[in-house]
């Protein structure tokens, strides 16, 4: 599994923020330190600072030569990884200086076009890639028209991802993901990171100025940690990722979890869910939650989170618990919001 993206992407995935360079806060270190990770999983960082969606849209751009070389330079058990072994991509991209691409929706439509070219390039460079999870930017605290990726562009980038995924759902041949004529991997939303500052998200999450460095665009150490926390929760709970992300072998005895909470909810009302977890021969080291609406909670102890659903619909609440041996158990609960 590899990353495709820009400076924010490589910082959050692998290298840490630009100031402290604390890579232990980034996703790759935290994932590979997690005993629940499938031991066959190799996590590679192909994202590169200064390389926006325009760079990635062209296979002739040096960005791609660097990405391919990073894969080939990765050695596992004395053997070099090959491009044919790449099966999963996490993609997080944006325009550099998006104001030059016009107002909404013009800049988003152009971004979507470049993003679709990037997705097809992933399939060309890594022919056995199966899935690509696409995320969008965190909130910027800059609205400077000359900024690298200020508001409202950072927020509006999400529409480009939405429209691209909808295009594949509608069966557009330019994003075909199955059969001998496939030109793209299967596309799905990755974690959605944009939070409206200190206005709390429905799971309580906020994004402050302190989560960014002085340019108000790139993540600080705390920002890297918040993003990697959502990535961990996503891959450990999403039904499209748990079959290959979590390890299969059991060491000792497997934990158990029972999920409970209201199944009929009034929109806008705060409710509480509960995960009763037990490990017969050890202890629970981690609990992660997802709520089917883009919100995720990663915790070492929160077995009873508060949650507010604002939009009517049917939601599947998912929880994955991990014990100290890396064994996991999952639970689900379906709730209807009126």
Helices and strands as residue ranges (DSSP letters): E 2-5, H 7-10, I 11-15, G 23-25, H 27-32, E 44-45, H 53-56, H 62-72, E 75-76, E 79-80, G 83-85, E 88-92, G 98-101, H 106-125, E 131-135, H 153-169, G 173-175, E 186-189, G 209-211, H 221-237, H 242-245, E 256-261, E 264-265, E 270-278, E 284-290, E 296-299, E 306-308, E 313-323, E 328-337
